Every structure is written in structure tokens, then in C-alpha cells.
Amino acid sequence: MEDWSARQYLKFEDERTRPPRDLLAQVPLQRPRRVVDLGCGPGNSTELLVERFPQSEVIGLDSSPDMLRKAREQLPNCKFVAADIATWKPGPATDLIFGNAVMQWLPDHPAIMRRLLEAMPQGGVLAIQMPDNTREPALVFQREVGDSGPWRDDPEIKAAARDHLPPPEAYYDLLKPICAHIDIWHTVYNHVMATPQAITEWFKGSSLQPFLSPLDAAAREKFLAAYTEKIVRAYQPRFDGKVLLRFPRLFIVAVR
Ligand SMILES: C[S@@+](CC[C@H](N)C(=O)[O-])C[C@H]1O[C@@H](n2cnc3c(N)ncnc32)[C@H](O)[C@@H]1O
């Protein structure tokens, strides 16, 4: 995966910080010893963890140097580490592993979640939130534009789209055998966007990145123009000119 742009991601900071708030509200812990924020990004989810657990050691982990730089600026007293979740192992006393909007990028994330949970102490919590929006028009159009332009044979573009998430039942069958308790739910947000073009801006900070990063500047412009044309047609303005971005997300809170 190409490096992420912290600045682009933070353009919609309020909306992007709502799901980690909703996830954290369901974490049944009072005073975890060590908390790890997997895929901490620019530190917005880490900041929530520090506020909720001021007595705990909170560590942010990410593979992107740009995100880590921004996170360290934002929370100078926090520890941040560069690592790949695919191979990372929790240290002792890790009572909470929190992963907001990151696991969907790891194709074998169900197996990784199970491995992480297995390594946790009894009573430890694995709390995960992932966009479950691959069937939404905004994501379908990314695949359509990827499949139709001069870039369509580029192997990176071919691999750019995320797979659909497995259904809740699959996570239940995989995780419940090693859990005392598991809570799985969906929330569908309807984010108010100033214009349809703002939807393009939103996804430039996330799922459009793997489509755009292999392209040169001119091809990126073409890709974004073709994508935005589809968005404008599909996301109709409301009475005040704004548009609603429907955004389903899957939440899992598993207690070891
Ligand atoms: C969409 S951002 C989420 C940021 C933050 N957790 C939040 O709640 O807004 C996803 C982050 O996961 C990181 N990431 C993606 N794959 C990763 C991996 N395999 N290992 C570590 N970090 C990863 C990206 O660099 C990015 O900062």
C-alpha cells in the first residue's frame, strides 16, 4: 500500500472520529494496563483512547511514516511505533487492542484477529470497526472506473479494490470459540457532504488511494474526473444542495 496522506484523511476528521467513539463506548474495560491502537493513522483514534484511559499505557501503531509523523505531532506524550499488523504480536499485559478503520486493508484479517485474540490475557478486549461499504455506489464506481480506463491492465489497479467483508456469522464462528463474550453490530451513518464532489475528496483519503497511487498526475486527474461524473449522477442533492453519503460499518467487540 502507498503511503497515506494524513492531511487528506483529516479533511473529514469529525465524521471519521464518530465510529471510533461509538466503538469505544462499547469496550467493557475500566483500567486496561496497556492499550494498542492498531492503524492509529494521524492519532485521532489514539487521542480518544488516551482521554478514556488516562492511567493506561497507550501505544499507537501504524505502517505509514506520514501518519506516524502527524500522530507524534498531535500527541507528543504518547508512544508510536512503526509496524505491520500482519506480523505484529501483542506484548504482555495488552488488555485492549483497538483497530478502527484498518483491518479491512488486510485480506486475511479474520485469521489475524483470531491470532491477536488468542495472544491476549483473559478478560482482554479486541475492538474492531471496519467500513462495510463495498456494495455502496461510491465504491462500486471506483471498481468501474478502474476496470474501464487506459489503466485497466495495470496489476496494481487490478488489485486496488477491497473484497467484500465476510458476513457477521463468519466472525462469530471464528472468534466465539476463544471468547467469553462477543458483540457484533452494524451502524449505517448518513454523512452530510457539502457537495457530491466532497464524496470524491472523502475517498481520496481512503479507498481511492490504491487506485490513484500507481498513476501519474495526468492519469489521476482523468481517473478522478470519470469517478466524480458518476458520483454527481448517483448522489442527488437534497433541498439545500447537500448530499448524504450512506456509510455502513461493521463493529466487533470480543472479550477473551
Ligand atoms: C483509515 S486509517 C484509520 C486511522 C485511525 N485509526 C482512525 O480511527 O481514524 C487506516 C490506517 O491504517 C494504516 N495501515 C494500513 N495497513 C496497515 C498495516 N498492515 N499495518 C499497520 N498499519 C496499517 C494506514 O497507514 C492508516 O494510517
The ligand as an SDF file (V2000), in Angstrom:
LIG
                    3D

 27 29  0  0  0  0  0  0  0  0999 V2000
   -8.2490    4.7010    7.5770 C   0  0  0  0  0  0  0  0  0  0  0  0
   -6.8380    4.9450    8.6010 S   0  0  0  0  0  0  0  0  0  0  0  0
   -7.5270    4.8310   10.2550 C   0  0  0  0  0  0  0  0  0  0  0  0
   -6.9070    5.8230   11.1980 C   0  0  0  0  0  0  0  0  0  0  0  0
   -7.4740    5.8530   12.6300 C   0  0  0  0  0  0  0  0  0  0  0  0
   -7.4210    4.5450   13.2740 N   0  0  0  0  0  0  0  0  0  0  0  0
   -8.8950    6.3840   12.7210 C   0  0  0  0  0  0  0  0  0  0  0  0
   -9.6520    5.8650   13.5220 O   0  0  0  0  0  0  0  0  0  0  0  0
   -9.2630    7.3180   12.0090 O   0  0  0  0  0  0  0  0  0  0  0  0
   -6.0340    3.3720    8.4040 C   0  0  0  0  0  0  0  0  0  0  0  0
   -4.5980    3.3770    8.8970 C   0  0  0  0  0  0  0  0  0  0  0  0
   -4.1370    2.0340    8.9010 O   0  0  0  0  0  0  0  0  0  0  0  0
   -2.7810    2.0090    8.4870 C   0  0  0  0  0  0  0  0  0  0  0  0
   -2.4820    0.6580    7.9740 N   0  0  0  0  0  0  0  0  0  0  0  0
   -2.9960    0.0550    6.8630 C   0  0  0  0  0  0  0  0  0  0  0  0
   -2.4940   -1.1910    6.7380 N   0  0  0  0  0  0  0  0  0  0  0  0
   -1.6510   -1.3730    7.8040 C   0  0  0  0  0  0  0  0  0  0  0  0
   -0.8230   -2.4580    8.2350 C   0  0  0  0  0  0  0  0  0  0  0  0
   -0.7670   -3.6090    7.5470 N   0  0  0  0  0  0  0  0  0  0  0  0
   -0.0900   -2.3060    9.3650 N   0  0  0  0  0  0  0  0  0  0  0  0
   -0.1250   -1.1360   10.0660 C   0  0  0  0  0  0  0  0  0  0  0  0
   -0.9030   -0.0720    9.7070 N   0  0  0  0  0  0  0  0  0  0  0  0
   -1.6450   -0.1890    8.5950 C   0  0  0  0  0  0  0  0  0  0  0  0
   -2.6930    3.1070    7.4380 C   0  0  0  0  0  0  0  0  0  0  0  0
   -1.3700    3.5480    7.2910 O   0  0  0  0  0  0  0  0  0  0  0  0
   -3.6320    4.1650    8.0200 C   0  0  0  0  0  0  0  0  0  0  0  0
   -2.9550    5.0890    8.8070 O   0  0  0  0  0  0  0  0  0  0  0  0
  1  2  1  0
  2  3  1  0
  2 10  1  0
  3  4  1  0
  4  5  1  0
  5  6  1  0
  5  7  1  0
  7  8  2  0
  7  9  1  0
 10 11  1  0
 11 12  1  0
 11 26  1  0
 12 13  1  0
 13 14  1  0
 13 24  1  0
 14 15  1  0
 14 23  1  0
 15 16  2  0
 16 17  1  0
 17 18  1  0
 17 23  2  0
 18 19  1  0
 18 20  2  0
 20 21  1  0
 21 22  2  0
 22 23  1  0
 24 25  1  0
 24 26  1  0
 26 27  1  0
M  CHG  2   2   1   9  -1
M  END
$$$$
